[in-house]
C-alpha cells in the first residue's frame, strides 16, 4: 500500500513539472514580440522635450495665396524665390525644389506640384489627422521638399529631426495605385542645417542616408545636429525621383524636431578695460602767411587743403577768396598744392587762426576740468560704430542673420594722429 502511494506521488510530481514547463514556454512565446520590440526600440536615439516645429502635423489649412511662394535651387541661375500657382504650402513651411535644365524629362529635375491630402480618399496617403503633404510630378523627375527654420535655441544644443513619409512611383495606374518596378524609384531623406540657412544643397546641411518606403508610411530619419552659434536650425524634407515615370508622388506627415541634450547657456563675459589713451605727436603748426609788399595776404596751398577750409582758417568768406583770385580757382573750387591764393588786400588784413592744442588725457579717477562760464564750448559730434559678421559681404547688417562681434576694439584719431 505504501509502495503504490509512493508511485502515485511520483507520477503526480512528474505531471506538475511537465505542466509548469509548458506554461513557462507559453509565456516566453507570448513575450517574444514584446522583447523583440523592446530590443528594436532601445537601438533608436532617445528623443526628449516638446516638438519644436510649427504645424508639425500639417493640419492647418494652407489654401492661401501666400502659400504659393517657393525656393528654387537652380543649377544655372542660383538660389531665388518664385511664386508658383501649382504649389500650396502649409503655414510654417516653405516648398523648395531643384531645377536643372533638360532636353527631355529623364535628364533633369523639374518643378513639382504641392497639395494636401484632404481630398484624397485613399486612407494610405494620410498617416494621422485629416491632412498630409503631397509633392508630385507627372512624367517628370523631381528633387524637392519642404523646410522650416526654428530659432531661439542654445548654441551647442543637440537637436534631432525626423518625419514619416512614403512614396508612390509607377508608370501606369494599376488597380490598387501601388508602386511598380524599381523599389528605389524614389528615395526619401531628412536633413538639418545647424546654422539656420535655407539652401538645401549647402555643404553644411547634414542629411540621412537615402531611405525607401513605397506605399506605406515609415519613419524617415532621425538626423542629429549640434546647434551653431546663431541659435537656430533649418530642417528639410526631401524626395528624389529617379525616373521620369507617370506617377512620382511623395507624402509626408508627423514631422518632429526635439532636443536631445542641453546647450551651453551664454555667459556675460565682461569686456576688457579700455587702454589708457595715448596722446599722439603734437600737430605741426601750419605756416603763417606773410603779407606781400603791397599789403596783400597770400596763402600757399598745402596738400589736402580746401578753399572752404582756408577761408575758415583766415576768418574770411570763400566768396572773398574767389573774387580776389579770378581765373585761378577751377570748377567746384578746385585748387592745387603750391598754388598762391590772395586772402586779403591792403586794409583787410586777415590773420590765420592757430590750431587748438591737443587735449591731454585725464587720468582715470580724476574729474574732467569744467570750462569756465566765459569759455565757448568746443564744437562736438558723436559717432556710433559696431562690428558684426558680414556673412553675405554686402556691408549692411542683417539683424536676423548677422550677429554682433564681442570684444572688438576701435581707435579714433584725428588727421594729425592725436587719439
Order of alpha helices (4+ residues) and beta strands (2+ residues): alpha-beta-beta-beta-beta-beta-beta-beta-beta-beta-beta-beta-beta-beta-alpha-alpha-beta
